[in-house]
Amino acid sequence: MTCLRALPGLPVLSALALPLLLAGCSGDDVGRDSETTTLPTTATQGTVTTSGTSAGTSDGTDTTTSAGTDSDGETTSSTSTTAGTDATSSDPTSDSDTDSGSATDTDGTTGGFCTQGEIVCEDGVAKVCDGMGGWESEEACDNACADGLGCVLCVPDSHQCEGDVSQKCTPQGDGWVDNETCDPVQGVMCDQDSGQCLGPCASGNIGLSYIGCDYYPTVTQQLDFYTQGTQYAVAVANTADQPATITITMGANNVASDTVAAGDVKVIPLPWTELSQGTGPSKVVIDGSYRLRSTRPVTVYQYNPLAANVTNDASLMLPVNAWRGDYVVAAWPHWSSYPGFYSITAAQDGTTVTVQAPGGGKPTQGGGGVDSQGNGQVMLNEGDVLQVVTANGGDLTGTMVSADKPIQVLGGHDCTQVPIGITACDHLEESMFPIEALATEYIVVPPVQVPNDALEKAQVVRIIAADDNTTLTFDPDQPVNKSLANAGDFVEIVSTTAKFKVSADKKILVAQYMVGQSAGYGTSDPAMLVAVATEQYRTDYLFHAPTGWSANYVDIIAPDGASVQVDGNPVNTFAAIGATGFSVAHVKLSNAGNGNHTVSADQKVGISVYGVLNYGSYWYPGGLDLKLVPL
């Protein structure tokens, strides 16, 4: 017997004492590496749990205390009470037996009981701990059991399928709420085993960026006579390695369908809508937006119009999964009889939208629930569009938009001069980024002149506060006010070729406007860009540049020393932007092929894409991440 050999000099034991000693040695050599042995003085008939707690019965009331070192070197201790009167010590090192009926800790280290009143689930039974190793009560659950809650309708955060809808159990376990629609038009199904949506376009697979599967292309204000003979269109670029099936609807009507091969782009013409017509008033158009869905992640750009001629612009569309409820608007002042505008599109029924013009109000053509000062509250259903337009003297830049459900916001102008007084007028439009995705640092660079692209073109820059009491800094410094007192206030840098970094202590939106051709900076006309924060740069882009333009460019803003390729070719023309740590390269794009292009880099970079012709231009951000940036 190993136990007896470990006790040299032990006197001869009586027939009664020997069995008791053997009981104290149960487990044989289990505790040998701890080199700690406690000789029992009084025997009990107990069971040692994995936490070192003894529970059992004897003829008296026993108190059992143990302390020692377990097999992994941790010190353990335990105290238990039995129905005897004798005090006993047990071997603390044996953890091979478990009493499934005791309410003890299960981590094997603390040796404590579960807290009195704590609810523990075992085999569908909710048990309430008494704090002494037993249970105050037990209840067999009809549906499910959740630790800490007891019997519930469902286990918190679990999922189930209800038709095409993935439902999620509430944190209280008292019911199911709709979590995500598994849209078969997007190639997504609800998996009965997991209760969650499965497919390349399921929300867990597409992230937060300009790449997605569900978009709402929206026609915006355009010169009436100019829509005759020209075509509004969207370009869909497939970022996936499999073909994407595209379905476009408006309300309940199917409008178009197509297939885009892997890595390819497809331009899809679409009819103009009433949103392009007239110069006011503000209005809500029921089912005014197209809806474009894909079975694979894609990028989408809209061209208003597609043809390479005067009064154009283009917008990068944001997928629905990246929409949020709060925005600040960038637009342009009313000019001649032509209004500036913003348009809001809803993706869900019963979306309540509140708009607040800067400074308490700006001249607005009231309508659709918005008053003559640009303030109001409107309820939109899925696919509805609210388009708000200026009156003479109005400028909607700085309007704060908030909604109780995710929305899309575009800002721009019917046709305007930039700056006012410099011909010719051109259409402006761009998607606004949600305030949740705005940040505090931007690099601002002008486009190049055409045909002399060794020189840079002038631009107008507006920097708009998303919050009160915002302070700006510039590198290098710019001759503008540095303090913005209210959300929606902005500063304007007029006709500058400067390259600079703008930083703020709170979130800002930065809008850039290409100047008109008669300003003397080469071929082009007004176009509008919303700058991308450095925090939302990416290492790879797939974008589209329509091939019918005189010249197309991609401007790349990269950290100094970054290695960048355009369409697989290295870019070696970077020029430093002062001491900002960033450089810029203007790369002319080939008009051969389908207009699809790529940018790849070993560090995160930002890109913008533009095209020019005689008195015409477009400009848009080539892509971005849309991560939620903390306030």
C-alpha positions in Angstrom: 0.0 0.0 0.0 1.6 3.3 -1.1 -0.3 5.2 1.6 1.2 3.1 4.4 4.7 3.3 2.9 4.4 7.1 3.0 4.0 6.9 6.8 7.2 5.3 8.2 7.2 4.6 12.0 3.4 4.3 12.1 2.4 2.0 15.0 0.5 -1.2 14.4 -3.1 -0.2 13.7 -6.2 -1.9 15.2 -8.6 -3.7 13.0 -10.9 -0.7 13.2 -8.3 1.9 12.4 -6.9 0.2 9.3 -10.1 0.5 7.2 -10.4 4.1 8.3 -6.9 4.8 7.1 -7.6 3.1 3.8 -10.7 5.3 3.4 -8.5 8.4 3.8 -6.1 7.1 1.1 -8.8 6.6 -1.5 -7.5 7.6 -4.9 -4.1 5.9 -4.3 -1.3 8.0 -5.8 -3.5 10.8 -7.2 -2.0 13.4 -4.9 1.6 12.3 -4.9 3.0 15.2 -6.9 1.8 17.7 -4.4 3.7 15.9 -1.6 1.0 16.9 0.8 -0.9 14.3 2.8 -3.5 14.8 5.5 -4.3 11.9 7.8 -8.0 11.7 8.5 -9.0 11.5 12.2 -12.6 10.7 11.9 -14.3 8.9 8.9 -17.3 10.1 7.0 -19.0 8.6 4.0 -18.7 11.4 1.5 -18.1 12.1 -2.2 -15.4 14.5 -3.3 -16.5 16.9 -6.1 -14.3 18.3 -8.8 -14.1 21.5 -6.8 -12.8 19.8 -3.7 -16.1 19.9 -1.9 -17.2 16.9 0.2 -20.9 16.2 0.4 -22.4 13.2 2.1 -24.0 11.8 5.2 -22.9 10.3 8.5 -24.4 9.5 11.8 -23.6 13.0 13.2 -23.0 16.5 11.9 -19.6 16.7 10.3 -17.7 19.7 9.1 -15.1 18.9 6.4 -12.3 21.3 5.5 -9.6 20.7 3.0 -6.7 22.7 1.6 -3.8 21.8 -0.7 -2.5 21.9 -4.2 -4.2 20.4 -7.2 -2.6 18.6 -10.1 -1.9 21.8 -12.1 -0.3 23.6 -9.1 -3.3 25.8 -8.0 -4.1 26.0 -4.4 -7.6 24.8 -3.5 -9.7 24.9 -0.4 -13.2 23.8 0.4 -15.7 23.5 3.2 -18.8 21.3 3.4 -21.3 20.3 5.9 -22.7 16.7 6.4 -25.3 15.4 8.7 -22.8 14.3 11.4 -21.1 15.8 14.5 -17.5 14.9 13.8 -14.8 17.1 12.2 -12.8 15.6 9.4 -10.2 16.5 6.8 -10.2 14.9 3.3 -7.6 14.6 0.6 -7.7 17.9 -1.3 -5.8 16.7 -4.3 -8.3 14.2 -5.7 -10.6 15.7 -8.4 -11.7 12.6 -10.2 -15.2 12.3 -8.8 -18.1 14.6 -9.4 -21.4 14.9 -7.6 -23.8 16.2 -10.2 -26.3 16.9 -7.6 -24.3 19.5 -5.7 -24.5 23.2 -6.4 -20.8 23.9 -6.5 -18.5 25.9 -8.8 -17.5 24.0 -11.9 -14.1 25.6 -12.6 -12.3 23.3 -10.2 -10.3 26.1 -8.6 -12.3 28.1 -6.2 -14.2 25.3 -4.5 -17.2 27.6 -3.7 -20.9 27.1 -4.1 -23.0 29.0 -6.6 -24.4 32.1 -5.1 -27.7 31.9 -3.2 -30.5 32.8 -5.6 -28.4 32.1 -8.7 -30.3 30.2 -11.4 -28.5 27.3 -13.1 -29.8 25.1 -15.9 -29.3 21.4 -16.0 -31.0 19.2 -18.7 -33.8 21.7 -19.2 -34.4 22.2 -15.5 -34.0 25.6 -13.9 -32.5 25.2 -10.4 -32.1 28.0 -7.8 -29.0 27.8 -5.7 -29.3 27.9 -1.9 -25.6 29.0 -1.5 -24.8 25.9 0.6 -24.4 23.3 -2.1 -28.0 22.5 -2.6 -31.1 23.9 -4.4 -33.9 26.2 -3.1 -36.2 25.1 -5.9 -36.3 23.4 -9.3 -38.6 23.9 -12.3 -38.8 21.8 -15.5 -38.9 24.2 -18.4 -41.5 23.8 -21.2 -39.5 25.7 -23.9 -35.9 26.5 -22.9 -33.7 27.2 -20.0 -31.1 30.0 -19.7 -28.6 30.4 -17.0 -29.3 33.4 -14.9 -32.9 33.7 -16.2 -34.4 30.2 -15.7 -37.3 29.1 -17.8 -37.7 31.2 -20.9 -39.5 31.2 -24.2 -36.1 31.1 -26.1 -32.4 31.2 -25.3 -31.2 34.9 -25.5 -29.3 35.7 -28.7 -30.3 32.4 -30.4 -31.8 32.4 -33.9 -34.7 30.8 -35.7 -36.2 31.0 -39.2 -39.7 32.4 -39.7 -40.1 32.0 -43.5 -37.4 34.2 -45.1 -36.8 36.1 -41.9 -34.1 35.3 -39.4 -35.3 36.0 -36.0 -33.2 36.6 -32.8 -34.3 35.9 -29.3 -34.4 38.9 -27.0 -31.8 39.4 -24.2 -34.6 38.6 -21.7 -35.5 35.4 -23.6 -39.2 36.4 -23.7 -39.7 36.5 -27.4 -38.4 36.6 -31.0 -37.7 39.8 -33.0 -37.0 40.1 -36.7 -33.2 40.3 -37.2 -32.6 40.1 -40.9 -34.6 39.3 -44.0 -33.0 36.5 -46.0 -33.7 38.0 -49.5 -33.8 35.3 -52.2 -33.3 38.0 -54.8 -29.9 38.6 -53.2 -29.2 34.8 -53.2 -29.7 34.6 -49.4 -31.6 31.8 -47.6 -32.5 31.2 -44.0 -30.7 28.2 -42.7 -33.0 26.0 -40.6 -30.2 24.6 -38.5 -28.6 27.9 -37.4 -31.6 30.1 -37.9 -29.5 32.7 -39.7 -29.2 34.0 -43.2 -26.6 32.2 -45.4 -25.1 33.4 -48.7 -22.5 35.7 -50.1 -24.8 38.7 -49.5 -25.8 37.8 -45.9 -25.1 40.7 -43.6 -22.3 38.9 -41.8 -20.4 38.5 -45.1 -20.3 41.9 -46.7 -19.0 44.3 -44.0 -19.3 48.1 -44.0 -18.0 49.6 -47.2 -19.1 50.8 -50.7 -19.4 47.1 -51.7 -22.8 45.5 -51.1 -25.8 43.7 -52.6 -28.8 46.1 -52.1 -28.8 49.7 -53.5 -31.3 52.4 -54.3 -30.3 54.4 -57.4 -32.1 57.7 -57.3 -32.6 60.2 -60.1 -31.9 63.8 -59.1 -32.8 67.3 -60.4 -31.6 67.8 -64.0 -32.2 70.4 -66.7 -35.6 69.4 -68.3 -34.5 69.9 -71.9 -31.3 67.9 -71.2 -33.1 64.7 -70.4 -34.3 64.5 -74.0 -32.0 62.2 -75.9 -29.7 61.4 -73.0 -29.8 58.5 -70.6 -29.7 58.1 -66.9 -27.8 54.9 -66.1 -26.1 52.8 -63.4 -22.8 51.0 -63.7 -22.5 47.7 -61.8 -19.0 46.3 -61.1 -18.8 42.7 -59.9 -16.1 42.4 -57.2 -16.8 38.6 -56.7 -15.3 35.6 -58.3 -18.6 34.3 -59.5 -21.3 35.9 -61.9 -23.7 38.2 -60.2 -27.4 38.3 -61.2 -28.8 41.9 -61.1 -32.5 42.7 -60.5 -33.8 46.2 -60.7 -37.3 47.2 -59.5 -39.3 50.3 -58.9 -42.1 49.7 -56.4 -43.8 46.4 -57.4 -42.6 46.7 -61.0 -39.7 44.8 -62.5 -37.6 47.2 -64.5 -34.5 45.4 -65.6 -32.4 42.3 -65.0 -28.9 41.3 -66.1 -25.9 39.2 -65.3 -22.4 40.6 -64.6 -19.5 38.3 -65.0 -16.8 38.0 -62.3 -14.5 41.0 -62.3 -16.6 42.7 -65.1 -18.8 45.8 -65.2 -22.2 46.2 -66.8 -23.8 49.6 -67.7 -27.6 49.5 -67.3 -29.6 52.4 -68.8 -32.8 53.3 -66.8 -35.7 55.6 -67.6 -35.7 59.2 -66.2 -38.2 59.8 -63.4 -40.2 62.8 -62.3 -37.4 63.6 -59.8 -35.4 65.1 -62.7 -38.2 67.4 -63.8 -38.9 71.0 -63.1 -37.2 73.3 -60.6 -39.5 72.8 -57.7 -41.3 72.7 -55.3 -40.0 70.2 -52.7 -42.0 67.0 -52.8 -42.3 63.4 -51.8 -42.4 60.9 -54.7 -43.9 57.6 -53.8 -41.8 54.7 -55.1 -39.5 57.4 -56.6 -36.3 55.3 -56.3 -35.1 52.3 -58.2 -34.0 49.3 -56.1 -31.0 47.3 -57.4 -30.2 43.9 -55.9 -27.4 41.5 -56.7 -26.7 37.9 -55.8 -23.0 38.8 -55.2 -21.3 41.8 -53.7 -21.0 44.6 -56.3 -20.2 48.3 -56.5 -22.7 50.7 -58.1 -22.3 54.2 -59.6 -25.1 56.3 -61.1 -24.5 58.7 -64.0 -26.8 61.7 -64.5 -26.6 61.2 -67.4 -24.2 58.6 -68.8 -23.5 60.3 -72.1 -20.2 62.3 -72.3 -21.7 65.8 -72.8 -22.5 68.9 -70.8 -24.2 69.1 -67.4 -23.2 65.7 -66.0 -22.2 64.3 -62.7 -21.9 60.9 -61.1 -22.4 59.5 -57.6 -21.0 56.5 -55.7 -24.0 54.6 -54.4 -23.8 53.3 -50.8 -25.3 49.9 -50.1 -28.3 49.7 -47.7 -26.3 47.9 -45.0 -24.0 50.9 -44.7 -26.9 53.4 -44.4 -27.5 55.1 -41.0 -30.0 57.7 -39.7 -27.9 60.9 -39.3 -26.4 63.1 -42.0 -25.2 66.6 -42.7 -25.8 67.9 -46.3 -23.4 69.4 -48.8 -25.1 71.2 -51.7 -24.6 74.5 -53.5 -26.5 77.9 -53.6 -29.5 78.6 -55.7 -28.3 80.0 -59.0 -30.4 81.8 -61.6 -33.7 79.8 -61.8 -32.0 76.6 -60.9 -32.2 75.1 -57.4 -29.7 73.3 -55.1 -31.2 70.1 -53.6 -30.9 67.1 -51.4 -32.9 63.9 -51.7 -33.7 61.3 -49.1 -34.6 57.7 -49.8 -36.0 55.2 -47.3 -35.4 51.5 -47.3 -38.1 50.6 -44.7 -41.8 51.5 -44.3 -42.7 54.0 -41.7 -39.4 55.9 -41.7 -39.8 59.2 -39.9 -37.3 61.9 -41.2 -36.6 65.2 -39.6 -34.8 68.0 -41.5 -33.4 71.1 -39.9 -31.9 73.9 -42.1 -28.8 75.7 -40.8 -29.2 78.9 -38.9 -32.8 78.2 -38.2 -33.9 78.3 -41.9 -32.8 79.0 -45.5 -35.1 80.0 -48.4 -36.7 76.8 -49.6 -39.5 75.9 -52.0 -41.8 74.3 -49.4 -43.6 71.1 -50.1 -43.7 67.4 -49.1 -43.8 68.3 -45.4 -40.9 70.8 -45.5 -41.7 74.5 -44.9 -40.3 77.5 -46.7 -37.4 77.7 -44.3 -36.2 74.2 -45.0 -37.5 72.6 -41.8 -40.0 69.8 -41.4 -40.8 66.2 -40.5 -41.8 63.6 -43.1 -42.8 59.9 -43.1 -41.5 57.8 -45.9 -42.1 54.2 -46.9 -39.7 51.9 -48.7 -38.6 53.3 -52.0 -40.1 56.8 -51.3 -38.0 59.8 -52.0 -38.2 63.3 -50.4 -36.5 65.9 -52.7 -36.0 69.3 -51.1 -35.0 72.3 -53.3 -33.9 75.8 -52.7 -35.7 79.1 -53.4 -33.9 82.2 -54.6 -31.1 83.0 -52.2 -31.2 79.6 -50.5 -28.3 77.2 -49.8 -29.1 73.8 -48.2 -25.5 73.1 -47.2 -25.4 72.4 -43.5 -28.9 71.0 -43.3 -29.0 68.3 -40.5 -31.0 65.2 -41.4 -32.1 62.6 -38.9 -34.3 59.5 -39.2 -35.5 56.7 -37.0 -34.5 54.1 -39.6 -31.6 54.0 -42.1 -31.8 56.4 -45.0 -29.8 57.5 -48.1 -29.0 61.1 -48.7 -27.7 62.7 -51.9 -26.9 66.4 -52.2 -26.2 68.6 -55.2 -27.6 71.1 -57.7 -29.8 71.1 -60.8 -27.2 73.1 -62.8 -24.9 75.8 -61.4 -21.8 77.8 -61.8 -18.7 77.3 -59.6 -17.9 79.8 -58.4 -21.0 81.8 -59.1 -20.3 84.0 -62.1 -17.8 81.6 -63.8 -19.4 79.8 -66.8 -20.7 77.3 -67.5 -23.4 75.7 -65.3 -23.2 72.0 -64.7 -25.2 69.4 -62.7 -23.8 68.5 -59.3 -24.6 65.4 -57.2 -23.0 63.1 -54.6 -23.9 60.6 -51.9 -23.6 62.0 -48.4 -21.7 59.8 -45.9 -23.5 59.0 -42.6 -22.3 61.1 -39.7 -21.5 57.8 -38.0 -18.9 57.2 -40.7 -17.4 60.7 -40.8 -14.1 61.4 -39.0 -11.7 64.2 -38.1 -8.9 64.0 -40.7 -9.0 64.5 -44.4 -6.4 65.1 -47.2 -7.7 67.5 -49.8 -6.1 67.6 -53.3 -7.4 69.3 -56.5 -7.9 67.5 -59.8 -5.5 68.0 -62.8 -5.9 70.3 -65.7 -6.7 68.8 -69.1 -4.9 68.7 -71.5 -1.9 69.9 -69.5 -2.2 67.4 -66.6 1.2 68.5 -65.2 -0.8 71.3 -63.7 -3.6 71.2 -61.1 -7.1 72.7 -61.5 -8.6 75.1 -59.0 -11.4 73.9 -56.8 -13.8 75.3 -54.1 -13.7 73.5 -50.8 -16.4 73.5 -48.1 -15.7 72.1 -44.6 -19.0 71.5 -42.7 -19.3 70.8 -39.0 -21.3 67.8 -37.9 -21.3 69.0 -34.3 -21.3 72.2 -32.3 -18.1 74.0 -31.3 -15.8 72.4 -33.9 -12.2 73.7 -34.2 -10.3 73.2 -37.5 -6.5 73.0 -38.1 -4.8 73.0 -41.5 -1.4 71.7 -42.7 -0.3 73.9 -44.4 -2.5 76.6 -43.0 -5.4 78.0 -45.1 -6.8 81.5 -44.8 -10.2 80.7 -43.4 -12.0 80.8 -40.0 -11.0 77.9 -37.8 -14.0 77.8 -35.5 -17.5 76.5 -36.3 -20.0 77.3 -33.6 -22.9 75.2 -34.6 -23.5 71.8 -36.4 -24.1 72.7 -40.1 -21.8 75.7 -40.1 -19.1 75.7 -42.7 -16.1 77.5 -44.1 -15.4 77.9 -47.8 -12.0 78.1 -49.5 -12.6 79.8 -52.8 -10.8 78.9 -56.0 -7.6 77.2 -54.6 -5.1 74.8 -56.1 -3.7 74.1 -52.6 -3.1 70.6 -51.3 -3.6 70.3 -47.5 -4.6 68.2 -44.5 -7.6 69.4 -42.5 -8.1 68.1 -39.0 -10.8 68.8 -36.5 -11.6 68.1 -32.9 -15.0 66.8 -33.9 -16.4 65.2 -37.0 -16.6 67.1 -40.3 -17.8 66.6 -43.8 -15.5 67.9 -46.6 -17.0 68.7 -50.1 -14.9 69.7 -53.1 -16.2 71.5 -56.2 -14.5 71.6 -59.6 -14.5 75.1 -61.1 -16.1 76.0 -64.4 -14.1 75.9 -67.6 -14.0 79.7 -68.1 -12.0 80.0 -64.9 -9.0 79.2 -67.0 -7.9 75.9 -65.6 -8.3 73.7 -68.7 -11.2 71.6 -70.0 -14.1 70.6 -67.7 -16.9 72.2 -65.8 -18.4 72.1 -62.3 -18.5 68.7 -60.6 -18.8 67.7 -56.9 -16.8 65.3 -54.7 -17.3 64.3 -51.1 -13.8 63.7 -49.6 -13.0 60.4 -47.8 -11.5 60.5 -44.3 -8.1 58.9 -44.0 -9.7 56.5 -41.5 -11.8 55.1 -44.2 -9.1 54.4 -46.8 -8.7 50.9 -48.2 -5.9 48.8 -49.8 -8.0 47.7 -52.8 -10.6 49.2 -55.1 -12.6 48.1 -58.1 -14.2 51.1 -59.8 -15.7 52.3 -63.1 -14.8 55.2 -65.4 -17.0 55.6 -68.5 -15.0 55.4 -71.7 -16.7 58.1 -73.8 -15.0 61.0 -72.0 -12.0 63.0 -73.4 -9.9 61.9 -70.4 -10.5 60.0 -67.2 -8.3 60.1 -64.1 -7.9 58.5 -60.7 -6.3 60.5 -58.0 -4.6 58.5 -55.3 -3.7 59.8 -51.8 -1.3 57.4 -50.1 1.0 57.4 -47.1 4.6 58.4 -48.0 6.4 55.3 -49.3 3.4 53.2 -50.1 3.6 50.8 -53.0 0.5 51.3 -55.3 -0.6 49.7 -58.5 -3.3 50.8 -61.0 -4.6 48.0 -63.2 -1.6 46.0 -62.2 0.9 48.7 -63.1 3.1 50.4 -60.5 2.6 54.1 -59.8 5.8 56.1 -59.6 4.6 59.7 -59.8 3.7 60.4 -56.2 4.4 63.9 -54.9 4.6 64.8 -51.2 1.8 66.9 -49.7 3.9 69.2 -47.6 4.8 67.6 -44.2 1.5 65.7 -43.9 3.0 62.3 -44.4 0.9 61.8 -47.4 1.6 62.0 -51.2 -0.7 62.3 -54.2 -0.5 60.8 -57.7 -2.8 61.7 -60.7 -3.0 58.7 -63.0 -4.6 58.9 -66.4 -6.8 55.9 -67.1 -7.0 54.1 -70.4 -10.3 54.4 -72.3 -9.8 51.0 -73.9 -11.9 48.2 -72.5 -15.0 48.3 -70.5 -14.2 51.1 -68.0 -13.4 48.8 -65.1 -10.2 49.6 -63.2 -8.4 48.5 -60.1 -6.2 50.1 -57.4 -4.2 47.9 -55.0 -1.7 49.0 -52.4 0.4 47.7 -49.5 -1.0 50.5 -47.3 -4.4 52.0 -47.1 -5.0 54.7 -49.7 -7.9 57.0 -50.8 -9.0 57.5 -54.4 -11.2 59.8 -56.4 -12.3 59.3 -60.0 -13.2 62.0 -62.6 -13.7 62.6 -66.3 -13.7 65.8 -68.4 -14.6 67.1 -71.8 -15.4 70.5 -73.3 -17.7 72.1 -70.7 -18.5 68.9 -69.0 -17.2 66.7 -66.1 -18.1 64.1 -63.4 -16.3 63.4 -60.1 -16.9 60.9 -57.4 -15.0 59.0 -54.6 -13.8 55.7 -56.1 -14.7 53.8 -52.9 -14.3 53.7 -49.2 -14.8 51.8 -46.0 -17.8 53.0 -44.0 -16.8 51.8 -40.6 -18.6 53.4 -37.6 -16.2 55.9 -36.2 -16.8 56.8 -32.5 -17.9 60.3 -31.8 
